[in-house]
Amino acid sequence: MFAAERQQEILRLAHESGRVDVLSLADEFQVTAETVRRDLKALDRAGLVRRVHGGAIPAGHLGFEPDLAERDTLAADEKDLIARAALAELPADGSVILDAGTTSARLAAVFPVESTLTVVTHALPIAARLADHPGIALHLVGGRVRHRTRAAVDAWALRALGEIKADVVFLATNGFALHGGLTTPDLAEAAVKQAAVRAARRVVLLADSAKFGQQHFARFGDLSDVDLLITDSGLSDEDARAVEAQGPEVVRA
């Protein structure tokens, strides 16, 4: 069976069952799990499925903007690798902004307990994970909290970010593209992300490779605004070079 035929059958099974898992597909098609993962990545890139931990679900099942719990299951292994690679970008003693996002939340989860940093975030889940670190001076930005992201937005959040200059911001995104820039579904979220970029001397984008080429409603920046992209090995050599041509250094965890 050719790859295209196999992917078409995987898509049919996903729509029929609501979910497919890697090991079952590998057994059914008598191929390796890695082959199935490549098929799912290709279908995800085409916008036909969304990868979740251990498999995939049809894209339509997620709606326009999935909630936080659903997004946290997408590309979970890749997000863990990205978060651990991002630890190397923490200043030894300085200030950071952690943008709302599931990958930046995973970074917060692996912060060394002995960290002595000033951390600013508008994301409730991130603040909760860092609140018990005794060496961290934690600043929680206020504002209207969006249910889907558990993040503060609007005027209060923008005003607070406008009053600081951090060493580095760890930025999250729903999509990044060579010509579409950095995008997210919600305009209020986009405005806060723009403010976070302006509030930092260095911008580190944390984004798994499945988000490459995806474009959403609200654009909040360009790849040229980013100093470093930390992604996973699913981003091809060719795509990594194309991203670097626009300015950012690329690290594939």
Secondary structure, DSSP 8 states (H G I E B T S, - for coil): --HHHHHHHHHHHHHHHS-EEHHHHHHHHT--HHHHHHHHHHHHHTTSEEEETTEEEEGGGG-SS--HHHHHTTTHHHHHHHHHHHGGGS-SSSEEEE-SSHHHHHHHHT--TT---EEEESBHHHHHHHTT-TT-EEEE--SEEETTTTEEESHHHHHHHTT--BSEEEEE-SEEETTTEEEES-HHHHHHHHHHHHTBSSEEEE--GGGBT---SEEEE-GGG-SEEEE-TTS-HHHHHHHHTTS-EEEE-
